[in-house]
Amino acid sequence: MLEAHHEKKNKQLSTEDKPVFTGVPDKDGTDHGFDMVRYASMAVKKGFTGAGMTKEEAREIWERHKSPL
């Protein structure tokens, strides 16, 4: 998934020889693996490794930091 991850292509400005990208990830499913690695690295950097953490503590952290959908 990480190798297949790519940006959205600007269809109006792109040519066959010169693609122009938007800088926004293409939401085609490959972004899920990329997001997983990104959020895991952020958790490790902040010390949320899960070692010694209870399920309740993990759930509380999840509820506090999950994105609203």
N, CA, C, O and CB atoms as a CASP TS submission, in Angstrom:
PFRMAT TS
TARGET T0000
AUTHOR 0000-0000-0000
METHOD Language model
MODEL 1
PARENT N/A
ATOM      1  N   MET     1       0.818  -1.192   0.000  1.00  0.00           N
ATOM      2  CA  MET     1       0.000   0.000   0.000  1.00  0.00           C
ATOM      3  C   MET     1       0.863   1.258   0.000  1.00  0.00           C
ATOM      4  O   MET     1       0.524   2.247  -0.651  1.00  0.00           O
ATOM      5  CB  MET     1      -0.931  -0.003   1.199  1.00  0.00           C
ATOM      6  N   LEU     2       1.979   1.222   0.729  1.00  0.00           N
ATOM      7  CA  LEU     2       2.830   2.413   0.776  1.00  0.00           C
ATOM      8  C   LEU     2       3.423   2.724  -0.584  1.00  0.00           C
ATOM      9  O   LEU     2       3.534   3.891  -0.962  1.00  0.00           O
ATOM     10  CB  LEU     2       3.945   2.231   1.797  1.00  0.00           C
ATOM     11  N   GLU     3       3.805   1.695  -1.323  1.00  0.00           N
ATOM     12  CA  GLU     3       4.379   1.921  -2.646  1.00  0.00           C
ATOM     13  C   GLU     3       3.334   2.411  -3.644  1.00  0.00           C
ATOM     14  O   GLU     3       3.663   3.145  -4.575  1.00  0.00           O
ATOM     15  CB  GLU     3       5.024   0.643  -3.159  1.00  0.00           C
ATOM     16  N   ALA     4       2.080   2.012  -3.456  1.00  0.00           N
ATOM     17  CA  ALA     4       1.016   2.404  -4.381  1.00  0.00           C
ATOM     18  C   ALA     4       0.419   3.771  -4.043  1.00  0.00           C
ATOM     19  O   ALA     4      -0.328   4.329  -4.846  1.00  0.00           O
ATOM     20  CB  ALA     4      -0.079   1.355  -4.378  1.00  0.00           C
ATOM     21  N   HIS     5       0.737   4.315  -2.867  1.00  0.00           N
ATOM     22  CA  HIS     5       0.180   5.606  -2.445  1.00  0.00           C
ATOM     23  C   HIS     5       0.626   6.703  -3.399  1.00  0.00           C
ATOM     24  O   HIS     5       1.787   6.748  -3.805  1.00  0.00           O
ATOM     25  CB  HIS     5       0.610   5.945  -0.999  1.00  0.00           C
ATOM     26  N   HIS     6      -0.298   7.585  -3.754  1.00  0.00           N
ATOM     27  CA  HIS     6       0.019   8.646  -4.710  1.00  0.00           C
ATOM     28  C   HIS     6      -0.894   9.851  -4.493  1.00  0.00           C
ATOM     29  O   HIS     6      -1.914   9.773  -3.809  1.00  0.00           O
ATOM     30  CB  HIS     6      -0.112   8.128  -6.156  1.00  0.00           C
ATOM     31  N   GLU     7      -0.492  10.961  -5.099  1.00  0.00           N
ATOM     32  CA  GLU     7      -1.270  12.199  -5.004  1.00  0.00           C
ATOM     33  C   GLU     7      -2.320  12.228  -6.118  1.00  0.00           C
ATOM     34  O   GLU     7      -2.205  11.544  -7.135  1.00  0.00           O
ATOM     35  CB  GLU     7      -0.338  13.449  -5.092  1.00  0.00           C
ATOM     36  N   LYS     8      -3.342  13.045  -5.883  1.00  0.00           N
ATOM     37  CA  LYS     8      -4.328  13.274  -6.938  1.00  0.00           C
ATOM     38  C   LYS     8      -3.668  14.039  -8.069  1.00  0.00           C
ATOM     39  O   LYS     8      -2.834  14.917  -7.849  1.00  0.00           O
ATOM     40  CB  LYS     8      -5.565  14.047  -6.398  1.00  0.00           C
ATOM     41  N   LYS     9      -4.053  13.690  -9.262  1.00  0.00           N
ATOM     42  CA  LYS     9      -3.529  14.386 -10.436  1.00  0.00           C
ATOM     43  C   LYS     9      -4.519  15.477 -10.836  1.00  0.00           C
ATOM     44  O   LYS     9      -5.730  15.253 -10.852  1.00  0.00           O
ATOM     45  CB  LYS     9      -3.280  13.392 -11.621  1.00  0.00           C
ATOM     46  N   ASN    10      -3.998  16.645 -11.155  1.00  0.00           N
ATOM     47  CA  ASN    10      -4.830  17.733 -11.647  1.00  0.00           C
ATOM     48  C   ASN    10      -5.116  17.453 -13.117  1.00  0.00           C
ATOM     49  O   ASN    10      -4.253  17.652 -13.972  1.00  0.00           O
ATOM     50  CB  ASN    10      -4.134  19.134 -11.449  1.00  0.00           C
ATOM     51  N   LYS    11      -6.322  16.992 -13.407  1.00  0.00           N
ATOM     52  CA  LYS    11      -6.662  16.566 -14.765  1.00  0.00           C
ATOM     53  C   LYS    11      -6.697  17.721 -15.758  1.00  0.00           C
ATOM     54  O   LYS    11      -6.426  17.524 -16.942  1.00  0.00           O
ATOM     55  CB  LYS    11      -7.997  15.870 -14.762  1.00  0.00           C
ATOM     56  N   GLN    12      -7.024  18.916 -15.292  1.00  0.00           N
ATOM     57  CA  GLN    12      -7.098  20.061 -16.198  1.00  0.00           C
ATOM     58  C   GLN    12      -5.725  20.555 -16.631  1.00  0.00           C
ATOM     59  O   GLN    12      -5.560  21.005 -17.765  1.00  0.00           O
ATOM     60  CB  GLN    12      -7.854  21.188 -15.539  1.00  0.00           C
ATOM     61  N   LEU    13      -4.730  20.476 -15.736  1.00  0.00           N
ATOM     62  CA  LEU    13      -3.402  20.998 -16.052  1.00  0.00           C
ATOM     63  C   LEU    13      -2.428  19.934 -16.540  1.00  0.00           C
ATOM     64  O   LEU    13      -1.383  20.269 -17.098  1.00  0.00           O
ATOM     65  CB  LEU    13      -2.829  21.672 -14.846  1.00  0.00           C
ATOM     66  N   SER    14      -2.747  18.667 -16.342  1.00  0.00           N
ATOM     67  CA  SER    14      -1.837  17.590 -16.717  1.00  0.00           C
ATOM     68  C   SER    14      -1.917  17.282 -18.205  1.00  0.00           C
ATOM     69  O   SER    14      -2.972  17.375 -18.832  1.00  0.00           O
ATOM     70  CB  SER    14      -2.142  16.339 -15.913  1.00  0.00           C
ATOM     71  N   THR    15      -0.774  16.917 -18.737  1.00  0.00           N
ATOM     72  CA  THR    15      -0.722  16.365 -20.086  1.00  0.00           C
ATOM     73  C   THR    15      -0.210  14.941 -19.956  1.00  0.00           C
ATOM     74  O   THR    15       0.198  14.515 -18.876  1.00  0.00           O
ATOM     75  CB  THR    15       0.192  17.228 -21.044  1.00  0.00           C
ATOM     76  N   GLU    16      -0.234  14.213 -21.054  1.00  0.00           N
ATOM     77  CA  GLU    16       0.243  12.830 -21.006  1.00  0.00           C
ATOM     78  C   GLU    16       1.734  12.771 -20.668  1.00  0.00           C
ATOM     79  O   GLU    16       2.190  11.848 -19.992  1.00  0.00           O
ATOM     80  CB  GLU    16      -0.022  12.129 -22.347  1.00  0.00           C
ATOM     81  N   ASP    17       2.485  13.761 -21.144  1.00  0.00           N
ATOM     82  CA  ASP    17       3.936  13.808 -20.909  1.00  0.00           C
ATOM     83  C   ASP    17       4.306  14.464 -19.583  1.00  0.00           C
ATOM     84  O   ASP    17       5.325  14.118 -18.986  1.00  0.00           O
ATOM     85  CB  ASP    17       4.613  14.550 -22.035  1.00  0.00           C
ATOM     86  N   LYS    18       3.482  15.412 -19.115  1.00  0.00           N
ATOM     87  CA  LYS    18       3.790  16.163 -17.894  1.00  0.00           C
ATOM     88  C   LYS    18       2.597  16.155 -16.949  1.00  0.00           C
ATOM     89  O   LYS    18       1.693  16.980 -17.079  1.00  0.00           O
ATOM     90  CB  LYS    18       4.192  17.613 -18.231  1.00  0.00           C
ATOM     91  N   PRO    19       2.593  15.225 -16.000  1.00  0.00           N
ATOM     92  CA  PRO    19       1.500  15.224 -15.025  1.00  0.00           C
ATOM     93  C   PRO    19       1.684  16.352 -14.003  1.00  0.00           C
ATOM     94  O   PRO    19       2.808  16.675 -13.619  1.00  0.00           O
ATOM     95  CB  PRO    19       1.421  13.858 -14.306  1.00  0.00           C
ATOM     96  N   VAL    20       0.590  16.934 -13.578  1.00  0.00           N
ATOM     97  CA  VAL    20       0.592  17.968 -12.546  1.00  0.00           C
ATOM     98  C   VAL    20      -0.215  17.426 -11.380  1.00  0.00           C
ATOM     99  O   VAL    20      -1.362  17.012 -11.547  1.00  0.00           O
ATOM    100  CB  VAL    20      -0.001  19.336 -13.077  1.00  0.00           C
ATOM    101  N   PHE    21       0.392  17.429 -10.191  1.00  0.00           N
ATOM    102  CA  PHE    21      -0.258  16.856  -9.018  1.00  0.00           C
ATOM    103  C   PHE    21      -0.772  17.953  -8.092  1.00  0.00           C
ATOM    104  O   PHE    21      -0.265  19.074  -8.097  1.00  0.00           O
ATOM    105  CB  PHE    21       0.710  15.938  -8.265  1.00  0.00           C
ATOM    106  N   THR    22      -1.780  17.614  -7.303  1.00  0.00           N
ATOM    107  CA  THR    22      -2.448  18.592  -6.441  1.00  0.00           C
ATOM    108  C   THR    22      -1.801  18.729  -5.069  1.00  0.00           C
ATOM    109  O   THR    22      -2.019  19.729  -4.386  1.00  0.00           O
ATOM    110  CB  THR    22      -3.889  18.214  -6.270  1.00  0.00           C
ATOM    111  N   GLY    23      -1.007  17.742  -4.652  1.00  0.00           N
ATOM    112  CA  GLY    23      -0.434  17.761  -3.308  1.00  0.00           C
ATOM    113  C   GLY    23      -1.358  17.139  -2.281  1.00  0.00           C
ATOM    114  O   GLY    23      -1.053  17.128  -1.089  1.00  0.00           O
ATOM    115  N   VAL    24      -2.492  16.620  -2.741  1.00  0.00           N
ATOM    116  CA  VAL    24      -3.490  15.991  -1.877  1.00  0.00           C
ATOM    117  C   VAL    24      -3.471  14.492  -2.162  1.00  0.00           C
ATOM    118  O   VAL    24      -3.457  14.095  -3.327  1.00  0.00           O
ATOM    119  CB  VAL    24      -4.926  16.602  -2.111  1.00  0.00           C
ATOM    120  N   PRO    25      -3.470  13.635  -1.110  1.00  0.00           N
ATOM    121  CA  PRO    25      -3.461  12.192  -1.361  1.00  0.00           C
ATOM    122  C   PRO    25      -4.733  11.753  -2.083  1.00  0.00           C
ATOM    123  O   PRO    25      -5.823  12.254  -1.807  1.00  0.00           O
ATOM    124  CB  PRO    25      -3.311  11.420  -0.042  1.00  0.00           C
ATOM    125  N   ASP    26      -4.575  10.812  -3.009  1.00  0.00           N
ATOM    126  CA  ASP    26      -5.722  10.244  -3.714  1.00  0.00           C
ATOM    127  C   ASP    26      -6.395   9.248  -2.776  1.00  0.00           C
ATOM    128  O   ASP    26      -5.751   8.311  -2.303  1.00  0.00           O
ATOM    129  CB  ASP    26      -5.291   9.558  -5.064  1.00  0.00           C
ATOM    130  N   LYS    27      -7.664   9.438  -2.507  1.00  0.00           N
ATOM    131  CA  LYS    27      -8.418   8.593  -1.568  1.00  0.00           C
ATOM    132  C   LYS    27      -8.983   7.383  -2.309  1.00  0.00           C
ATOM    133  O   LYS    27     -10.191   7.270  -2.514  1.00  0.00           O
ATOM    134  CB  LYS    27      -9.568   9.401  -0.887  1.00  0.00           C
ATOM    135  N   ASP    28      -8.088   6.487  -2.704  1.00  0.00           N
ATOM    136  CA  ASP    28      -8.496   5.312  -3.457  1.00  0.00           C
ATOM    137  C   ASP    28      -8.251   4.015  -2.692  1.00  0.00           C
ATOM    138  O   ASP    28      -8.284   2.934  -3.280  1.00  0.00           O
ATOM    139  CB  ASP    28      -7.767   5.271  -4.774  1.00  0.00           C
ATOM    140  N   GLY    29      -8.009   4.114  -1.397  1.00  0.00           N
ATOM    141  CA  GLY    29      -7.752   2.934  -0.575  1.00  0.00           C
ATOM    142  C   GLY    29      -6.288   2.777  -0.214  1.00  0.00           C
ATOM    143  O   GLY    29      -5.968   2.225   0.839  1.00  0.00           O
ATOM    144  N   THR    30      -5.384   3.258  -1.078  1.00  0.00           N
ATOM    145  CA  THR    30      -3.960   3.144  -0.765  1.00  0.00           C
ATOM    146  C   THR    30      -3.571   4.092   0.358  1.00  0.00           C
ATOM    147  O   THR    30      -2.529   3.913   0.989  1.00  0.00           O
ATOM    148  CB  THR    30      -3.113   3.427  -2.008  1.00  0.00           C
ATOM    149  N   ASP    31      -4.392   5.093   0.611  1.00  0.00           N
ATOM    150  CA  ASP    31      -4.088   6.068   1.656  1.00  0.00           C
ATOM    151  C   ASP    31      -4.221   5.480   3.057  1.00  0.00           C
ATOM    152  O   ASP    31      -3.658   6.028   4.005  1.00  0.00           O
ATOM    153  CB  ASP    31      -4.996   7.270   1.521  1.00  0.00           C
ATOM    154  N   HIS    32      -4.956   4.372   3.211  1.00  0.00           N
ATOM    155  CA  HIS    32      -5.153   3.785   4.537  1.00  0.00           C
ATOM    156  C   HIS    32      -3.848   3.247   5.129  1.00  0.00           C
ATOM    157  O   HIS    32      -3.564   3.464   6.307  1.00  0.00           O
ATOM    158  CB  HIS    32      -6.184   2.667   4.462  1.00  0.00           C
ATOM    159  N   GLY    33      -3.065   2.554   4.326  1.00  0.00           N
ATOM    160  CA  GLY    33      -1.780   2.045   4.805  1.00  0.00           C
ATOM    161  C   GLY    33      -0.825   3.177   5.131  1.00  0.00           C
ATOM    162  O   GLY    33      -0.086   3.111   6.113  1.00  0.00           O
ATOM    163  N   PHE    34      -0.839   4.202   4.317  1.00  0.00           N
ATOM    164  CA  PHE    34       0.008   5.372   4.547  1.00  0.00           C
ATOM    165  C   PHE    34      -0.383   6.068   5.849  1.00  0.00           C
ATOM    166  O   PHE    34       0.484   6.432   6.643  1.00  0.00           O
ATOM    167  CB  PHE    34      -0.094   6.356   3.364  1.00  0.00           C
ATOM    168  N   ASP    35      -1.683   6.253   6.069  1.00  0.00           N
ATOM    169  CA  ASP    35      -2.162   6.875   7.301  1.00  0.00           C
ATOM    170  C   ASP    35      -1.795   6.045   8.525  1.00  0.00           C
ATOM    171  O   ASP    35      -1.438   6.598   9.565  1.00  0.00           O
ATOM    172  CB  ASP    35      -3.673   7.074   7.241  1.00  0.00           C
ATOM    173  N   MET    36      -1.881   4.711   8.408  1.00  0.00           N
ATOM    174  CA  MET    36      -1.543   3.838   9.531  1.00  0.00           C
ATOM    175  C   MET    36      -0.092   4.037   9.970  1.00  0.00           C
ATOM    176  O   MET    36       0.194   4.154  11.162  1.00  0.00           O
ATOM    177  CB  MET    36      -1.783   2.371   9.155  1.00  0.00           C
ATOM    178  N   VAL    37       0.808   4.073   9.009  1.00  0.00           N
ATOM    179  CA  VAL    37       2.224   4.256   9.338  1.00  0.00           C
ATOM    180  C   VAL    37       2.460   5.650   9.915  1.00  0.00           C
ATOM    181  O   VAL    37       3.230   5.811  10.862  1.00  0.00           O
ATOM    182  CB  VAL    37       3.107   4.038   8.089  1.00  0.00           C
ATOM    183  N   ARG    38       1.802   6.645   9.349  1.00  0.00           N
ATOM    184  CA  ARG    38       1.963   8.026   9.842  1.00  0.00           C
ATOM    185  C   ARG    38       1.494   8.141  11.287  1.00  0.00           C
ATOM    186  O   ARG    38       2.202   8.697  12.126  1.00  0.00           O
ATOM    187  CB  ARG    38       1.179   9.017   8.953  1.00  0.00           C
ATOM    188  N   TYR    39       0.295   7.617  11.585  1.00  0.00           N
ATOM    189  CA  TYR    39      -0.235   7.739  12.940  1.00  0.00           C
ATOM    190  C   TYR    39       0.530   6.868  13.939  1.00  0.00           C
ATOM    191  O   TYR    39       0.678   7.249  15.100  1.00  0.00           O
ATOM    192  CB  TYR    39      -1.710   7.367  12.955  1.00  0.00           C
ATOM    193  N   ALA    40       1.013   5.709  13.503  1.00  0.00           N
ATOM    194  CA  ALA    40       1.819   4.871  14.393  1.00  0.00           C
ATOM    195  C   ALA    40       3.122   5.583  14.760  1.00  0.00           C
ATOM    196  O   ALA    40       3.551   5.537  15.912  1.00  0.00           O
ATOM    197  CB  ALA    40       2.122   3.506  13.730  1.00  0.00           C
ATOM    198  N   SER    41       3.750   6.240  13.782  1.00  0.00           N
ATOM    199  CA  SER    41       4.995   6.946  14.083  1.00  0.00           C
ATOM    200  C   SER    41       4.741   8.143  15.004  1.00  0.00           C
ATOM    201  O   SER    41       5.572   8.458  15.855  1.00  0.00           O
ATOM    202  CB  SER    41       5.671   7.413  12.784  1.00  0.00           C
ATOM    203  N   MET    42       3.598   8.806  14.836  1.00  0.00           N
ATOM    204  CA  MET    42       3.260   9.912  15.729  1.00  0.00           C
ATOM    205  C   MET    42       3.036   9.401  17.151  1.00  0.00           C
ATOM    206  O   MET    42       3.442  10.050  18.115  1.00  0.00           O
ATOM    207  CB  MET    42       2.007  10.655  15.223  1.00  0.00           C
ATOM    208  N   ALA    43       2.389   8.235  17.287  1.00  0.00           N
ATOM    209  CA  ALA    43       2.129   7.666  18.605  1.00  0.00           C
ATOM    210  C   ALA    43       3.430   7.298  19.307  1.00  0.00           C
ATOM    211  O   ALA    43       3.592   7.564  20.498  1.00  0.00           O
ATOM    212  CB  ALA    43       1.228   6.436  18.487  1.00  0.00           C
ATOM    213  N   VAL    44       4.351   6.693  18.578  1.00  0.00           N
ATOM    214  CA  VAL    44       5.644   6.323  19.165  1.00  0.00           C
ATOM    215  C   VAL    44       6.404   7.581  19.585  1.00  0.00           C
ATOM    216  O   VAL    44       7.001   7.620  20.661  1.00  0.00           O
ATOM    217  CB  VAL    44       6.489   5.490  18.160  1.00  0.00           C
ATOM    218  N   LYS    45       6.378   8.604  18.734  1.00  0.00           N
ATOM    219  CA  LYS    45       7.081   9.859  19.045  1.00  0.00           C
ATOM    220  C   LYS    45       6.532  10.500  20.324  1.00  0.00           C
ATOM    221  O   LYS    45       7.286  11.090  21.098  1.00  0.00           O
ATOM    222  CB  LYS    45       6.959  10.848  17.866  1.00  0.00           C
ATOM    223  N   LYS    46       5.208  10.381  20.545  1.00  0.00           N
ATOM    224  CA  LYS    46       4.592  10.974  21.731  1.00  0.00           C
ATOM    225  C   LYS    46       4.626  10.039  22.940  1.00  0.00           C
ATOM    226  O   LYS    46       4.158  10.406  24.018  1.00  0.00           O
ATOM    227  CB  LYS    46       3.161  11.360  21.427  1.00  0.00           C
ATOM    228  N   GLY    47       5.173   8.836  22.770  1.00  0.00           N
ATOM    229  CA  GLY    47       5.296   7.912  23.887  1.00  0.00           C
ATOM    230  C   GLY    47       4.102   7.001  24.092  1.00  0.00           C
ATOM    231  O   GLY    47       4.021   6.321  25.115  1.00  0.00           O
ATOM    232  N   PHE    48       3.175   6.966  23.150  1.00  0.00           N
ATOM    233  CA  PHE    48       2.012   6.090  23.264  1.00  0.00           C
ATOM    234  C   PHE    48       2.322   4.738  22.643  1.00  0.00           C
ATOM    235  O   PHE    48       1.778   4.395  21.593  1.00  0.00           O
ATOM    236  CB  PHE    48       0.776   6.724  22.590  1.00  0.00           C
ATOM    237  N   THR    49       3.184   3.979  23.277  1.00  0.00           N
ATOM    238  CA  THR    49       3.573   2.692  22.719  1.00  0.00           C
ATOM    239  C   THR    49       2.634   1.575  23.152  1.00  0.00           C
ATOM    240  O   THR    49       2.666   0.488  22.576  1.00  0.00           O
ATOM    241  CB  THR    49       4.989   2.359  23.126  1.00  0.00           C
ATOM    242  N   GLY    50       1.812   1.819  24.142  1.00  0.00           N
ATOM    243  CA  GLY    50       0.866   0.816  24.606  1.00  0.00           C
ATOM    244  C   GLY    50       1.427  -0.093  25.684  1.00  0.00           C
ATOM    245  O   GLY    50       0.680  -0.871  26.276  1.00  0.00           O
ATOM    246  N   ALA    51       2.719  -0.015  25.955  1.00  0.00           N
ATOM    247  CA  ALA    51       3.313  -0.870  26.977  1.00  0.00           C
ATOM    248  C   ALA    51       2.758  -0.492  28.344  1.00  0.00           C
ATOM    249  O   ALA    51       2.923   0.643  28.790  1.00  0.00           O
ATOM    250  CB  ALA    51       4.857  -0.757  26.964  1.00  0.00           C
ATOM    251  N   GLY    52       2.112  -1.423  28.999  1.00  0.00           N
ATOM    252  CA  GLY    52       1.557  -1.181  30.327  1.00  0.00           C
ATOM    253  C   GLY    52       0.255  -0.397  30.305  1.00  0.00           C
ATOM    254  O   GLY    52      -0.243  -0.007  31.362  1.00  0.00           O
ATOM    255  N   MET    53      -0.300  -0.160  29.141  1.00  0.00           N
ATOM    256  CA  MET    53      -1.529   0.615  29.033  1.00  0.00           C
ATOM    257  C   MET    53      -2.737  -0.319  29.116  1.00  0.00           C
ATOM    258  O   MET    53      -2.760  -1.375  28.484  1.00  0.00           O
ATOM    259  CB  MET    53      -1.554   1.425  27.712  1.00  0.00           C
ATOM    260  N   THR    54      -3.727   0.077  29.896  1.00  0.00           N
ATOM    261  CA  THR    54      -4.943  -0.718  29.989  1.00  0.00           C
ATOM    262  C   THR    54      -5.840  -0.441  28.792  1.00  0.00           C
ATOM    263  O   THR    54      -5.652   0.553  28.091  1.00  0.00           O
ATOM    264  CB  THR    54      -5.688  -0.423  31.301  1.00  0.00           C
ATOM    265  N   LYS    55      -6.813  -1.312  28.556  1.00  0.00           N
ATOM    266  CA  LYS    55      -7.762  -1.098  27.465  1.00  0.00           C
ATOM    267  C   LYS    55      -8.539   0.195  27.674  1.00  0.00           C
ATOM    268  O   LYS    55      -8.850   0.903  26.716  1.00  0.00           O
ATOM    269  CB  LYS    55      -8.729  -2.285  27.349  1.00  0.00           C
ATOM    270  N   GLU    56      -8.847   0.494  28.913  1.00  0.00           N
ATOM    271  CA  GLU    56      -9.589   1.724  29.220  1.00  0.00           C
ATOM    272  C   GLU    56      -8.766   2.964  28.880  1.00  0.00           C
ATOM    273  O   GLU    56      -9.288   3.929  28.322  1.00  0.00           O
ATOM    274  CB  GLU    56      -9.991   1.753  30.704  1.00  0.00           C
ATOM    275  N   GLU    57      -7.468   2.933  29.221  1.00  0.00           N
ATOM    276  CA  GLU    57      -6.590   4.062  28.897  1.00  0.00           C
ATOM    277  C   GLU    57      -6.452   4.222  27.390  1.00  0.00           C
ATOM    278  O   GLU    57      -6.484   5.341  26.878  1.00  0.00           O
ATOM    279  CB  GLU    57      -5.205   3.872  29.537  1.00  0.00           C
ATOM    280  N   ALA    58      -6.299   3.120  26.682  1.00  0.00           N
ATOM    281  CA  ALA    58      -6.186   3.177  25.229  1.00  0.00           C
ATOM    282  C   ALA    58      -7.472   3.722  24.616  1.00  0.00           C
ATOM    283  O   ALA    58      -7.415   4.536  23.694  1.00  0.00           O
ATOM    284  CB  ALA    58      -5.868   1.786  24.657  1.00  0.00           C
ATOM    285  N   ARG    59      -8.633   3.287  25.111  1.00  0.00           N
ATOM    286  CA  ARG    59      -9.916   3.767  24.601  1.00  0.00           C
ATOM    287  C   ARG    59     -10.075   5.265  24.856  1.00  0.00           C
ATOM    288  O   ARG    59     -10.576   5.989  23.995  1.00  0.00           O
ATOM    289  CB  ARG    59     -11.075   2.992  25.250  1.00  0.00           C
ATOM    290  N   GLU    60      -9.653   5.732  26.029  1.00  0.00           N
ATOM    291  CA  GLU    60      -9.767   7.151  26.365  1.00  0.00           C
ATOM    292  C   GLU    60      -8.897   7.991  25.430  1.00  0.00           C
ATOM    293  O   GLU    60      -9.317   9.062  24.991  1.00  0.00           O
ATOM    294  CB  GLU    60      -9.365   7.394  27.835  1.00  0.00           C
ATOM    295  N   ILE    61      -7.702   7.519  25.126  1.00  0.00           N
ATOM    296  CA  ILE    61      -6.818   8.227  24.200  1.00  0.00           C
ATOM    297  C   ILE    61      -7.436   8.233  22.808  1.00  0.00           C
ATOM    298  O   ILE    61      -7.412   9.256  22.124  1.00  0.00           O
ATOM    299  CB  ILE    61      -5.409   7.576  24.169  1.00  0.00           C
ATOM    300  N   TRP    62      -7.990   7.095  22.381  1.00  0.00           N
ATOM    301  CA  TRP    62      -8.646   7.008  21.080  1.00  0.00           C
ATOM    302  C   TRP    62      -9.797   8.012  20.987  1.00  0.00           C
ATOM    303  O   TRP    62      -9.903   8.743  20.002  1.00  0.00           O
ATOM    304  CB  TRP    62      -9.162   5.578  20.833  1.00  0.00           C
ATOM    305  N   GLU    63     -10.640   8.049  21.987  1.00  0.00           N
ATOM    306  CA  GLU    63     -11.798   8.962  21.986  1.00  0.00           C
ATOM    307  C   GLU    63     -11.354  10.426  21.950  1.00  0.00           C
ATOM    308  O   GLU    63     -12.004  11.260  21.320  1.00  0.00           O
ATOM    309  CB  GLU    63     -12.679   8.716  23.229  1.00  0.00           C
ATOM    310  N   ARG    64     -10.255  10.729  22.621  1.00  0.00           N
ATOM    311  CA  ARG    64      -9.758  12.101  22.676  1.00  0.00           C
ATOM    312  C   ARG    64      -9.159  12.570  21.349  1.00  0.00           C
ATOM    313  O   ARG    64      -9.232  13.752  21.012  1.00  0.00           O
ATOM    314  CB  ARG    64      -8.724  12.224  23.767  1.00  0.00           C
ATOM    315  N   HIS    65      -8.565  11.634  20.599  1.00  0.00           N
ATOM    316  CA  HIS    65      -7.798  12.038  19.419  1.00  0.00           C
ATOM    317  C   HIS    65      -8.364  11.583  18.092  1.00  0.00           C
ATOM    318  O   HIS    65      -7.802  11.913  17.048  1.00  0.00           O
ATOM    319  CB  HIS    65      -6.431  11.531  19.537  1.00  0.00           C
ATOM    320  N   LYS    66      -9.455  10.838  18.092  1.00  0.00           N
ATOM    321  CA  LYS    66     -10.002  10.397  16.809  1.00  0.00           C
ATOM    322  C   LYS    66     -10.610  11.597  16.068  1.00  0.00           C
ATOM    323  O   LYS    66     -11.067  12.566  16.674  1.00  0.00           O
ATOM    324  CB  LYS    66     -11.071   9.280  17.020  1.00  0.00           C
ATOM    325  N   SER    67     -10.595  11.494  14.759  1.00  0.00           N
ATOM    326  CA  SER    67     -11.130  12.602  13.964  1.00  0.00           C
ATOM    327  C   SER    67     -12.652  12.464  13.865  1.00  0.00           C
ATOM    328  O   SER    67     -13.165  11.355  13.714  1.00  0.00           O
ATOM    329  CB  SER    67     -10.483  12.633  12.540  1.00  0.00           C
ATOM    330  N   PRO    68     -13.364  13.570  13.948  1.00  0.00           N
ATOM    331  CA  PRO    68     -14.829  13.515  13.859  1.00  0.00           C
ATOM    332  C   PRO    68     -15.267  13.187  12.430  1.00  0.00           C
ATOM    333  O   PRO    68     -14.807  13.817  11.478  1.00  0.00           O
ATOM    334  CB  PRO    68     -15.453  14.858  14.315  1.00  0.00           C
ATOM    335  N   LEU    69     -16.143  12.215  12.286  1.00  0.00           N
ATOM    336  CA  LEU    69     -16.651  11.852  10.952  1.00  0.00           C
ATOM    337  C   LEU    69     -18.136  12.023  10.901  1.00  0.00           C
ATOM    338  O   LEU    69     -18.752  11.769   9.866  1.00  0.00           O
ATOM    339  CB  LEU    69     -16.279  10.414  10.588  1.00  0.00           C
TER
END
